[in-house]
Amino acid sequence: MKEIEDLRNQLDRHVIFCRRIISGQYGNDVLRWELLTFLMHIQHAYYYMYKYIVEKGLRADSQLMQLLKDAENYFLLLYEGYFKKKEEDVHKIQRLKDKYQFGLCLNLINKSENHVVHSYLREIFRLIQLGTSPVLALILEHEYPGA
């Protein structure tokens, strides 16, 4: 747990450093700032979920493990969308939000013993989906500069 906590603190410092760079090089770049904020919230949600699991001594079941893999793939869509300017990946996240946020995650919250853990996962899916807003805007800004 100490290692995870140190990593979280290191990532928070990195986000603050990136914000200083954005402020200095890009002026008031709200889109990159907003994206960094969502990334930080995603990281915090993972941290608090992990902390809860450790404190309660919970074990991951197959459904939870699958949702964690799905969350990783969901995040990779955001990553690819941003770094490779793949607008389609951003739109895929929007199409999948009902499946995860209002489908699988809610069902598991209602029927699983680990409803708190599944709530954290639902929040992670939600934050990734919300992170598509600045990513899509940055892609469009790249494709249509000055528009």
Buried (B, 14 or more C-beta within 10 A) or exposed (E): EEEEEEEBEEBBEBBEEBBEEBEEEEEEBEBBBBBBBBBBBBBBBBBBBBBBBEEEEBEEBEBBEEBBEBBEEBBEBBEBBBEEBBBEBBBBBEEBBEEBBEEBBBEBBEEBEBEBBBBBBBBBBBBBBBBBBBBBBBBBEEEEEEE
